[in-house]
Amino acid sequence: MSETTKILVISDVHGRLRDLRWVLDHEEAEAMFYLGDGLYDLNAALQLRKTPVPYPIYRVAGNCDTGYEEPTEGMAPFAGVLFFYTHGHHYGVKMGSERLAESAGARGADVALFGHTHVRELQRGVGTAATVFNPGSLRDGGSYGVIEVTDGQCAFGWKRVPAF
């Protein structure tokens, strides 16, 4: 039987600390990608936890994360899939994700993760372009992404933080 790797994808928290804490407290995963615009929130949520999260968090700075020395992009492999992750503002994603898909694919990435637009998106890669996935915004609608990787194949989905 194949093993599935579950990955959380969060972006654009913009002060919704309560919602971020809910995700950290209720979702089990093997890793998290934190795609910027809320690094202060992430640091605060992690400090408020009684125990550390049991998985690595891959984080990048967004356009609203001034004063942080986090990178603006990175790459990480999981279960046979290479992920490129960025906030997206340097790739003009508000005008479309094609440039990001091509750039990530040219670097050998299978999937490009991004935020910035606050809009959920999934576009399967064509040719050498990477598949692009945006989890939406935790602030606007409480949306976050979940990726399940099995045998090098990704199943993409979205969830919402319940209303309090």
N, C-alpha and C positions, 0 to 999 in steps of 0.2 A: 504494500500500500504506500502511495506517495505521501510525503509530508508537505504540508502547506505552511508557508511563511506569511504571517499577517503584518502589514505595515500601515501605520496611521499617517495621514497627511493633513497638516494643519497650516492655515495661512490667515493673515489679516485679522488678528484678534482685536487689535485697536481698543484695548481696555476691557474686554469682556472676560475678566479674570475668573469670574464664577463659572462661566461656560467652559473655559479651558481646564479649570480644576475638575469639573465634572468628567470631562474626557479622560484626564489623567487618572482619575479615581475609578472609572467604570469600564474602560476599554483595556483588554489584554492585547499585547502585541509583541513582536520580536524587534521592532524598530519604529522610529518616528522620524518623519521629515517635517521640519518646522520652517516654513518658507518666507518668514519675515513679516514685518509690520506688526510688531508686538513682542520684541525680544525682552523688553521690560516685564511684560506680562508673564512670559515663560519663566524668567528668572524668579519672579515673585511666587509663581505657582509651585515651582520646584522647592523653594525655600519653605513654603507653608506645609509641604507634605511631611508626614511623620517618618516615612521611609522613602528612599530613593526609588525612582522608576526602575524597573528591572530590565531595561533595554536601552540601547544607544539612541541618542537624539542627534540627528544631523540637521544643523541649523545654518541659515544664511540671513544676512541683513536685508531688509527691504528699504524702500525709499523714505520711510518714516522712522527708521531706526538709526538716527544720528547719534554719534558718540560711542558707537559699538565698533569693535575691531573684528567682527565676524566677517568671513568672506562673503562675496555676493553670488557665488556659485560653487558647486562641488559635484563629485561623482562617487557613487557607492554601488558595489555589486551585492545582490541578494538572490540566492537560489537560481543562479544561472541567468539573471537579468541585470543589465547595467543601467542604473538610474543616474540621470543628470538632474540636478535640482538648483533652482534659482528663484528669486522673487519674480523676475520677469520684466521689470521696468527698463532694464538695459537692452531688451530685445523688442521693445515696442509692442508688447502683447495686447495693449488696448486697441491696436489697429489690426490685430490678427496674430495667430500663433505660428504661422508658417515659417517665419525667420528662425524662431526658437527651435522648431522641429528639424529644420535643415541643419542648423548649427550643432544641435545635440547629436543628430545622426552622423554628421561628419566626424564627430569625436568618438564614434563607436557606441554611443548610448542607444539602448533599446527604448527607453522611456524618458521623457522630459517632464519634470514636475515644476509647476509654477503657480503663482498667486497673482496679486496686484489688481486684477480686474474685478474681484469679488464675485465672479460669475463661474458657476460650475462648467467644466468643459472636458470632453473626451473626444479626441480626433486620432483615429488609428493611422499610424505611419504608412506612407506609400513610398515605394522605392527605397532610397537611402534615408529618408526622413524618419525621425523617431516618433513614436506615439506620444501625444501630449495629454497631460491630465492636470486639471485645476480643481482643487477641492472646494472652491467657493470660499466664502468668508465666514469665520466663526462669529464675527460681529454682525454681519448682515444675514440673518436667517439661521444662525447657529449651525452652519454647514461645515462638515469636515469629510475627508476622504478615507476610504479603506481599500487597500490593495491586497489581494490574496494571490501569492505566487506559488504555483504547483508545477513541477517539472518544466521550469522555464517559461511558463505561460501565466499571464496576469489576468485576474478578474478584478475589474474596477467597479467601485461603488461609492455612494455617498450616504452619510447619515446626518441626522440633526440632533442637537442637544435638546432634551425635552424641555418644555416650558416649565418655569418654576412658579 
